[in-house]
Amino acid sequence: MKNLIIIGVGGFAREVYWHAQKSIGYGVDWQIKGFLDGDIKLAAEDYELLPAKVLGDVTSYEICADDVFTCAVGTPRARKVLVEKILARGAEFINLVSNLAYVMPTVKLGRGVIIAPYVNIGDRAELGDFVAVNDIVIIGHDAQIGKFSCVMPHANIAGKSKIGAEVFIGSGAIILPKAKVGDGATVGAGSVVLKKVRAGAKVFGNPAIEI
């Protein structure tokens, strides 16, 4: 059996710890070993909230033969930096897909993907490597989400929309059908993207405008 290590020690990492125990493969293919420090250091009292031990960080931890990893850091850029650091040291990543999610058989998932509970992913949607999709998200048919992007709870990404790499989609945001969000963009919570967000832009509102 493999040993899963969660990269990150913040609130999202704690959520992923509990989600993992209701994900495909838990207790059969892998079990949880602990956490690694990610992009932030916590106050001492915050470490006490973690439900498993901290094993080190992505730079110093000695990878064992049975280790597999997931990255529970919700900021795309930090997520990419941490993943690439430990990939360079030979780490193997697995997908965490909740038993409470509905992922249609035609969906294409990259590696290192996190799919939280009550996510619905439609026909022929594609999620790139290391995408994180939080609770209660809808991703429509033929939608595409690029590498390292993070989608927060209650977002709705409509059919045939295209989300670039390293994009942050805030809670409750709506991406309309066929809309495009460029690489590295941020869509604020509750925003509605009608057509296009340029690469690197930060948008907010209904309709979403640059801020």
Secondary structure, 3 states (H helix, E strand, C coil): CEEEEEECCCHHHHHHHHHHCCECCECCCEEEEEEEECCCCCCHHHHCCCCCCEEEECCCCCCCCCEEEEECCCCHHHHHHHHHHHHCCCCCECCEEECCCEECCCCEECCCCEECCCCEECCCCEECCCCEECCCCEECCCCEECCCCEECCCCEECCCCEECCCCEECCCCEECCCCEECCCCEECCCCEECCEECCCCEEECCCCEEC
